[in-house]
Amino acid sequence: RVWEKSCWLSSLRLEQEESIMGISRDSKHKRRLTGGKQPLFRMKRKFELGRQPAMTKIGPKLVRPVRVRGGNIKIRGLRLETGNYSWGSETVTRKTRILGVVYNASNNELVRTNTLVKGCIVQIDATPFKAWHLQHYGIELGKKKVGDDEAESAKRSKHVLAKVAGRAKNHTLDKTLEEEFLSGRLYARVSSRPGQSGRCDGYVLEGKELEFYKRALQKKKKSGK
């Protein structure tokens, strides 16, 4: 009878849990490493709860505050269109537009729907970085024919021009990245969490990492996915 009563109680608990289905992050429902089931000795706890994914899209900024455990606030990004992106080799960061999601290692559906998540590869507008490069080195990126910028040099003093020329003297730019500037779009990786912080910041891809993702995109295009 004791055994029957315990079975009845566990079935009642399961019914209650099924009637109030929520997103849970617990591991009590999982089997042991050996394959055995773990006994249900308690119901769900508040600290084990999960929430609906933000599924942040590209569009005019729309964020919502969410009250979380401990009275803290998370900023749920529902729509974002700009972010701060860092150009690591030049140690410069600029705010720029996000043009689209091109690659996601976890799910192709997130690429199709242009969903912004941490770790996804996006295309960003190269204009702010072009402007900085022209100001800092006196070289305009994204031009097939390099000409003398007489109008630009006329505005600057001899001291500034000498300083800019000194910077440009030993400066070299990655060829793969230079090709990206011709198209006016750069590949970047999102390093923030849009659904948690309400921001979509990241860094510009360059060097071996850029080559890797370009190969992955070529492979994806060939397979037709």
C-alpha positions as CSV (number, residue, x, y, z in Angstrom):
1,R,0.0,0.0,0.0
2,V,2.9,2.4,0.8
3,W,4.3,1.6,-2.6
4,E,0.9,2.3,-4.3
5,K,0.6,5.6,-2.4
6,S,4.1,6.7,-3.6
7,C,3.3,5.8,-7.2
8,W,0.0,7.8,-6.9
9,L,1.9,10.8,-5.5
10,S,4.5,10.7,-8.3
11,S,1.8,10.5,-11.0
12,L,0.0,13.4,-9.4
13,R,3.2,15.5,-9.4
14,L,3.7,14.6,-13.1
15,E,0.2,15.7,-13.9
16,Q,0.7,19.0,-12.0
17,E,3.9,19.6,-13.9
18,E,2.3,18.9,-17.2
19,S,-0.6,21.2,-16.4
20,I,1.8,24.1,-15.6
21,M,4.4,23.5,-18.4
22,G,7.2,25.9,-18.3
23,I,10.7,26.2,-19.7
24,S,13.0,24.5,-17.2
25,R,16.8,24.4,-17.1
26,D,17.0,21.6,-14.5
27,S,18.8,18.2,-15.0
28,K,16.5,16.2,-12.7
29,H,14.5,14.9,-15.7
30,K,17.6,13.5,-17.3
31,R,18.9,9.9,-17.0
32,R,22.1,9.0,-15.1
33,L,25.3,8.3,-17.0
34,T,24.6,4.6,-16.6
35,G,21.2,5.0,-18.1
36,G,19.0,4.7,-15.0
37,K,16.2,7.2,-14.3
38,Q,16.5,9.6,-11.4
39,P,13.7,9.6,-8.8
40,L,11.4,12.6,-8.7
41,F,11.8,13.8,-5.1
42,R,10.8,17.5,-5.7
43,M,8.9,19.8,-8.0
44,K,10.4,22.5,-10.2
45,R,12.2,25.4,-8.5
46,K,12.2,29.1,-9.3
47,F,16.0,29.1,-9.9
48,E,15.6,26.4,-12.6
49,L,13.3,28.4,-14.8
50,G,14.1,29.4,-18.4
51,R,12.4,32.0,-20.6
52,Q,11.3,32.3,-24.2
53,P,14.2,33.1,-26.6
54,A,14.4,36.7,-27.7
55,M,14.9,35.8,-31.4
56,T,16.4,39.3,-32.1
57,K,15.7,40.5,-35.7
58,I,17.3,43.3,-37.8
59,G,15.2,46.5,-37.7
60,P,14.6,49.8,-35.9
61,K,15.7,49.4,-32.3
62,L,13.2,47.8,-29.9
63,V,14.3,46.6,-26.5
64,R,12.4,45.6,-23.4
65,P,13.5,45.4,-19.7
66,V,13.0,42.1,-18.0
67,R,13.0,41.7,-14.2
68,V,15.1,38.7,-13.3
69,R,16.4,36.9,-10.2
70,G,17.7,39.1,-7.4
71,G,15.8,42.2,-8.7
72,N,18.3,42.6,-11.6
73,I,17.3,43.8,-15.0
74,K,18.1,42.2,-18.4
75,I,17.6,44.1,-21.6
76,R,15.8,41.9,-24.1
77,G,16.7,43.1,-27.6
78,L,13.7,42.4,-30.0
79,R,15.0,44.4,-32.9
80,L,18.4,46.0,-33.5
81,E,20.0,47.5,-36.6
82,T,23.3,49.0,-35.3
83,G,26.3,48.0,-33.1
84,N,29.8,48.9,-32.1
85,Y,32.3,46.8,-34.1
86,S,36.0,46.7,-33.3
87,W,38.8,46.4,-35.9
88,G,41.3,44.5,-33.8
89,S,44.5,45.0,-35.8
90,E,44.0,48.8,-35.9
91,T,42.6,49.0,-32.4
92,V,39.6,51.2,-33.5
93,T,35.9,50.8,-32.8
94,R,33.1,52.4,-34.8
95,K,29.3,52.3,-34.6
96,T,27.9,50.8,-37.9
97,R,24.8,49.4,-39.5
98,I,24.2,45.6,-39.5
99,L,23.2,44.6,-43.0
100,G,22.4,40.9,-42.6
101,V,23.2,37.5,-41.0
102,V,25.3,35.3,-43.4
103,Y,26.4,32.4,-41.3
104,N,25.5,30.6,-38.1
105,A,27.3,27.4,-37.1
106,S,24.3,26.1,-35.0
107,N,21.3,26.6,-37.2
108,N,20.7,27.7,-40.9
109,E,17.2,28.7,-40.0
110,L,18.7,31.6,-37.9
111,V,20.5,32.8,-41.1
112,R,17.3,32.6,-43.2
113,T,15.3,34.6,-40.7
114,N,18.1,37.1,-40.0
115,T,18.2,36.3,-36.3
116,L,20.9,38.0,-34.3
117,V,22.6,35.7,-31.6
118,K,26.0,35.6,-30.0
119,G,28.6,34.0,-32.3
120,C,26.8,34.5,-35.6
121,I,28.6,36.0,-38.6
122,V,27.0,39.2,-40.0
123,Q,27.8,41.7,-42.7
124,I,28.3,45.3,-41.6
125,D,28.6,48.6,-43.4
126,A,32.3,49.4,-44.1
127,T,31.8,53.3,-44.4
128,P,32.8,54.3,-40.9
129,F,36.0,52.3,-41.1
130,K,36.8,53.7,-44.6
131,A,36.4,57.2,-43.2
132,W,38.7,56.5,-40.2
133,H,41.4,54.9,-42.5
134,L,41.3,57.9,-44.8
135,Q,41.7,60.3,-41.9
136,H,44.4,58.2,-40.1
137,Y,46.5,57.0,-43.1
138,G,45.4,59.4,-45.9
139,I,44.5,56.3,-48.0
140,E,41.0,55.7,-49.2
141,L,40.0,52.1,-49.1
142,G,37.6,50.5,-51.6
143,K,39.0,52.4,-54.6
144,K,40.2,50.4,-57.6
145,K,42.3,53.3,-58.9
146,V,44.3,55.2,-56.4
147,G,44.6,58.9,-57.2
148,D,45.9,62.0,-55.3
149,D,43.4,63.6,-53.0
150,E,44.3,67.2,-53.7
151,A,41.2,68.6,-52.1
152,E,41.8,66.6,-48.9
153,S,45.5,67.5,-48.7
154,A,44.6,71.2,-49.2
155,K,42.6,71.3,-46.0
156,R,45.5,69.9,-43.9
157,S,48.7,71.6,-42.6
158,K,52.2,70.4,-43.6
159,H,52.7,69.0,-40.1
160,V,49.5,66.9,-40.3
161,L,50.4,65.6,-43.8
162,A,53.9,64.6,-42.6
163,K,52.4,62.8,-39.7
164,V,49.8,60.9,-41.9
165,A,52.6,60.0,-44.4
166,G,54.7,58.6,-41.6
167,R,51.9,56.4,-40.4
168,A,51.2,55.2,-44.0
169,K,54.9,54.5,-44.7
170,N,55.1,51.1,-43.0
171,H,51.4,50.3,-42.9
172,T,50.2,47.1,-44.6
173,L,46.6,45.8,-44.9
174,D,45.5,42.2,-45.2
175,K,44.7,41.5,-48.9
176,T,41.5,39.5,-48.0
177,L,40.2,42.4,-45.9
178,E,41.1,44.9,-48.6
179,E,38.9,42.9,-51.1
180,E,36.0,43.2,-48.6
181,F,36.4,47.0,-48.5
182,L,35.9,47.1,-52.3
183,S,32.4,45.6,-51.8
184,G,31.6,48.2,-49.1
185,R,30.7,45.3,-46.7
186,L,32.7,43.6,-44.0
187,Y,32.3,40.3,-42.3
188,A,32.0,40.5,-38.5
189,R,31.3,38.2,-35.6
190,V,28.8,39.2,-32.9
191,S,30.4,38.9,-29.4
192,S,27.6,40.4,-27.3
193,R,24.3,38.7,-26.3
194,P,21.5,40.6,-28.0
195,G,18.8,38.9,-26.0
196,Q,20.5,39.5,-22.6
197,S,22.1,42.9,-23.0
198,G,20.0,44.5,-25.8
199,R,23.2,45.2,-27.8
200,C,24.7,43.7,-30.9
201,D,28.4,44.5,-30.7
202,G,31.3,42.5,-32.1
203,Y,34.5,42.5,-34.1
204,V,35.6,42.6,-37.7
205,L,36.9,39.3,-39.1
206,E,40.4,39.4,-40.5
207,G,43.4,37.0,-41.1
208,K,42.9,33.3,-40.7
209,E,39.5,33.7,-39.1
210,L,38.2,35.6,-42.1
211,E,39.6,33.0,-44.5
212,F,38.0,30.2,-42.5
213,Y,34.5,31.8,-42.6
214,K,34.9,32.7,-46.3
215,R,35.7,29.0,-47.1
216,A,32.6,27.9,-45.0
217,L,30.4,30.3,-46.9
218,Q,31.7,29.1,-50.3
219,K,31.1,25.5,-49.2
220,K,27.6,26.4,-48.1
221,K,26.9,28.1,-51.5
222,K,28.1,25.1,-53.5
223,S,26.0,22.7,-51.5
224,G,23.0,25.0,-52.1
225,K,22.0,25.2,-48.4
